[in-house]
Amino acid sequence: MSRVIGLKCRECGAEYPAIIQNTCYECFGPLEVNYDWDYISDNISKEKIAAGPKSIWRYADLLPVESERRIDLGAGFNTLHHADRLGAALGLKELYILDESVNPTNSFKDRVTSVALSKALEFDVKAVGCASTGNLAAAVGAHAAKAGLPAYIFIPGTIELGKIVQMLVYGPHVIAVEGTYDDANRLASEVADSHPDWAFVNINIRPYYTEGSKTLAYETAEQLGWQTPDHIVAPLASGALLCAISRGYKDLERVGLVDGADVKLSGSQPLNCSPIATAVQNNSEVVPVRNFETVAHSLAIGNPADGYYAKKTILDSGGYAATPTDAEIIEAIHLLARTEGIFTEPAGGTTVAGLKKLVESGHIQPDERVVVYVTGNGLKAQDTLLKSLQRPPVIKPMLGEFEQLVAPKFDIHKQQEIAPLART
């Protein structure tokens, strides 16, 4: 018996075997994994999950990988923080943060990559690859190294140096493309089409890849005592993450692990590149944007592959979408660090800034149980964040100088600006 029936088109319902394919031949709609839910329900339990590994693979019965050969670097099963200080600052009584910055390559992309490369091994591919704004590139590089497979990674040439350093250290073939992520993605798609025995995780095996993000919902519910939150907030880039989280909660209800999955789903997208969030706000079509610039490089996708579905998921759930400015994103990074001790990159800052705006606008109520997904580590974006920080004061190693510094007439927080050399 198999828990995976095959692939199924989201639009017309056409079914296909579980092969390397991401588009319906009948209507060109996107494909998703088609599961045997009766089989899964008969074989899953809370006790079985609790006895499983402390990673995403404790939920193996809900994932599309059927081989025992898994590329598992330990992604997932991260702490669901009760963010009481941030909640108090924003006027929320029960706020939680699932911190993805502690994954093996410091972002949620380790979840999707672990699933995608494990599935790629079932297909006996010769190489793997992706198009990426940085986080996925690092995850693919690391997991490909563990799998012993060559990796081909296409990135826009404008992403942060810290992310480039991280992806290069794993030894993949990294190709920087002039233009935006969408330009890099188009080239990667052409390469994938011309090499049918290569698996590009977010292109030709995308139906399996996106399933890894469902584990965010599974972990949240398990750590809440197998209950679901009232409201979640996630960052928006391609839209796939939010859609997968929604499917995750519905999966749990379908197999009887939670009593209901009535969760409001809200998103946050940087104002300067916000095709999905703008469509939600205006209840309009998702219109791709071409010319944009934002500090949230990992969310800068002007033509989001799952934009239509993300917009529909948000509105159907009763959620909304926020569009914070770059300045609000940077301030939210500082706010999260000051209140909860979590250092996130601009994507996480976008989510926290969006949370703040959603509370202020009344789309999130003070008494709702809210979960926020912080998807990446701030150490990846030091070049961006240096501009918002100040160099610490320098004193001689003398107690008198310290006392003078902290005396009431001095402000220890008023520090000199960073010298230009520190930004190079």
N, C-alpha and C positions, 0 to 999 in steps of 0.2 A: 504494500500500500504506500501511496505517496501523498503528502499534504499539498503538493503543487500540481494542479491540473494542467496549467500551461499559462498562456498570456491571453488577455482579453482587451478589446478596444473600448476605451472609455466612451466613445461616441456612438458607434453602431453596434457594439456587442460582438463583433466577429471574434472567433477564438482561434488561437494558434498554439502549437506546441511550445514548450519552454526552451527556446533557442535564443541565439543572439539576434535580436530584432527589437526595435523600439517604435515602429510606425506601422499602422494598419494598412495593408495593401488594398483594402476596399475603399476606405474614405480618408486615409492619411491622418487619422486621429492617433493620439498617443496610446500606447499599450500599458497595461498594468498586470501585476501577477494575479492569477486566478487560483484561489485556494479551495481545497476541500474542507469546508468549515465543520462538517459533521465529524470527519476524521480527527481534526485538530481538537474539537471539543471533547472527544472521547479520550484523548491522550494528554491533555494538559490539566494542571492543577496548581494551586497556590503552593502546596507543599513541594511539588516537583521543581517549581521555579526557585523557591527558597533554598533548595539543596544544590542548585546549579552554580556555575562559576560566577564570580563577582565582576561580570562584564556584560556586554550586550547579549552574549551567548547563553545567558540564563533564560532568555526568551527564544531559544532556537526553534521551538515548536510554532512560533508565529513569524518565522523568517523563511525566505525562499531557498535557503541552502540546505541540501539534503545529504551531502557528503559529510563525513566526520573530519575531513581535512579542511581546517579553518585557519585563516590568517588572523590570529587574535593577538594583538599587542596589548590588550587589556582595556580597550575603550569602554566607557560606560559604567553604569552603576555608581554614579557620582552623587555626592551629598546634596540633598535637597535642603538648602539653608533656610531657616526661618528668619527672614530679613526684617526683624522688628524695628531696628533703628531707621532703615530706609523707609519702611512702612510708616513709621511715626512722622518722618519728614514730609511724606507725601499725603498723609491723612488716611492711610489704609490700616485696617485692624488686623488683617491676616494676609501677609505677603510672603511668598517663598521665591527663592532663586535656585534654579538648577544651573550650576556653574560648570560649563564645558571647557573652561580654560585649563583644566587639570587632566585632560585626555593625553594620550601619548605624544601627539604632535600639537597639542594645546588648542584644539578646536573640535567642534561637533563633527567635522568632516571625517574624523577617524571612524565614526559609527558607519557611515554610508560606504566608506572605502573598505572596511573590514568585510562587510557583506558582499560588496561588488567583486572584490578580488577573490574571495572564497568561492563565489559563483563562477568567476572566470576560470578557476582551476578545474571546475567540473566540465567546462567546455574545452579544456586542454589548449588554451590559447598560447600563441608564441610571444606576445608582448601585451603590455597594457598602456593606457594613456589617459589624458584628460585635457580639457581646457579649464583654466583656473584663474581666479584673481589672487591666489596666494595660499589660502588655507588648504584647499583640496590638493594643490600641488605638493605640499609637504606631506599630507596624508598618503597620497598615492606613492610618492617617493619612498616613504618609510615602509609601507606595506608591500610594495613591489620588491624592495630589498629583502624583506623577510621571506617572500615567496620565491625569490631567485629569478624574477622575471625582469627583462628590460622595460623601462618606462619612458614614454615620450610625452612631455608636458608642454603645453602651449599657453603662454601668459601674455597679457598686455605689458608693454615695456615700461609702464608708469607706476607699477606697484611698489610697496615699501621695500627698502633694502633688507630689513630684518627678515621679511618673508622669503626673499630671494636667497639669502644666506642659508636659511633653514632648509629649503627645498634642495639646494645644490649639495648639501652635505651627504645626502643619501645616495648620490651618484646617478640620478636619472639624466636623460637627455632633455635639457630645458631649452625651449625655443621662444625667445621674446619676439612678439609680433607688433609692428607699428599699428597704432590705433587702440581701440577699446577691447573690452572682453568679447563683445559680439564679433569683432574681426577675428580674434584668436579662436573663438568657437567655430566660426565658419571654416577656417582652415583645418582645424582639428577634425571637423565633420567630413571634410573631403579626404583627409588621410585615413580616417576610419572606413570610409566607403571603399577606398582603394586597397585596403588590407583587411579582408574579411576574417582572417584568423587572429586579429588583434582586438582586444576588448578595451574600448574607451568608456570609462566608468559612467560618465554623465552624458554619453551620447548613445552608442549602440547597445549597451547593457543597462541603460538608464532605468528600465522598469524594476530591475532587481536592486540597483543602487539606492533608489529613493526609499526602499523599504527599511533601510537601516535607521532612518530618522524616526520611524514609528516608536523605536525603543525609548525615546524621550518621554512619550506618553506612558509607556509601560512603567518606567522607573518612577515617574511622578505618582501614578496611582498606587504602586506598591508601597512607596515611602509615606503616602498619606493613609496607610492602612486599608488599601484597596478601595479608596474613594477617589472621585474625580474633583478637580477644582471647579469653581464657578466660572472662572475667566482665565484665559492665558494670553500672554503677549509674546510674540516672536518676531524676529527681524524678517524683512522681505527683500529677497534678491530675485531669484527665478520664480519664487512662489512655491517651490517644491517642499520646502521644510514645513511650512504651515499646513499644507495639504496632507503631508505624511503624519503630522501630529494629530490632525483630525481623524485620519483613518485609524491611528493607533488607539484612540479612545473608543472608537466604534468597534474595533476588533475585540477589545476587552469586554464590552457589553455583549457582543455576539457569542463569545465562548463562555459567558457567565462568570467572569472574574470580577466584574463590577455590576452594580444594579442598574446604572444608567450612564449615558454619555452625553448629557445635556450641558455641554461646555461652550461658552462663548469664546470665540477665537478672534483676537485682534492682532493687527500687524503694525509694524513701524518701518518706514522707509525714508531715507534722507531726502529732504525737500528738492535738492538739485538733481535727483535721479529717482523719481517716484511714480513710475507708470502704473503700478498696481494700486498704491495708496490713493493716488489721485482719482483713479477709476472708482474706488470704493466711496470716496468722499462725494463724488458727483453722480454716483450710480450710472456710470457711462462705460463705453468700451475701453479696454486697455490699449492705449495708444503708445507705441514705442517712441522712445526719445533717443536722439542721436548725439547731440552736443550737450555734454554735462561734465561737471567737475564737483567732486565731493571728497571730504576727508574719509568717508566710509568706503574705501576702495573695494572691500570684499562684498559690498552690496550694490556696486555700480554696474548693474546689468540693464541696459536700456531696452532690450527686447526680451522680456522674461518668458521662458518656455512654458511655465505653468501659470502665467499671469491671469488668464481667464478663469482657471479653476480656483486659484487663490482668492480672487475677488468674489466668486460665487460662494466659496466655503465661508468666507468672513461674513458676508451678508446673510446667508442662510442660517448661520449660528446666532445672529443678533449682535455680532461684534462690529468693530469699526477699524479705521486705520489712521495713524498719525504721520505727519511729515515734519519732523524736527529739522531745524537749520543746522549748519555745521557748528556754529557757536554753541547751540543747545546740546549737540552731541558731545562736544569736548567737555562742557560743564557737567554733563551727566556721568562721564567717565570719572571725573573728580568726585562727584557726589557719591557714586557707588563705592569708590575706594575709601572715602572718608567715613562712610557710615557702616559698611559691611566688610571692609578689608579685602575686597575683590578687585583686582586690576584687570580691566577688560580693554579690548581694542575698540575702534570706532563702531564696529557692528554692534557690539554689546552696548556701547554708549547710545547708539541709535534706539535700541530697544528700551533702555531705561528712560531716555528722553521722551520716547513715545509714550511710555507708561505715565510719565508725569503729565503730559498733555492730555491723555485720555482721562485721567482722574480730574484734571482741571475743567475739562469740557463736559464732565458728567457721564461719559460713556462707560466709566468704571465707577461703581459705587463703593463707598467707604467700608461697607460690611461684607463685600464679596471676598471669597477666598481666591486669591490671585496668585498665579505662578508665572514667573518671567524666565525666559530662556536666554541666558548670557552665553554666547556661542564661541567666543575666542579670547585669547590672552593678550593683554596690553603690551607685553614684551615684543610682540610682532610688529608694533606700530610706533616704535620709539621716535623715529624721524618726525612723524606727525605730532606727537605729543610734546616733544621738546619745546615747541613754540609756545606752549601754554604753561610752561614751568619756569621756575626761577632758580638761579644758582644759590646755594646756601651761603650764609655769611662766613667769613674766615676770620678767626681770632688767634692770638698767641696762646700757647698752652698754659694759661694763667687763670686761676680762679677769679681774680678781680675782673678780668676782661669778660668772663662768662656772666658774672653778676651784673656788670654794667650792661651787657647785652639784653638781659632779661628784666632789667629794672623797668618800672612802669612807664618811664618816659621814652623807652625804646619799644619798638614793635618787632619781635623776632620773626614775624611772618612777612615783614616788609623787606624783601631781599632783592639784591641786585639782579638785573636781567642776565640771562645766559649770554656769554660771549659768543660771537659768530663761530669761533673755532669749534665749540661744542656741537654745532649743528652739522658739521661736515662729516 
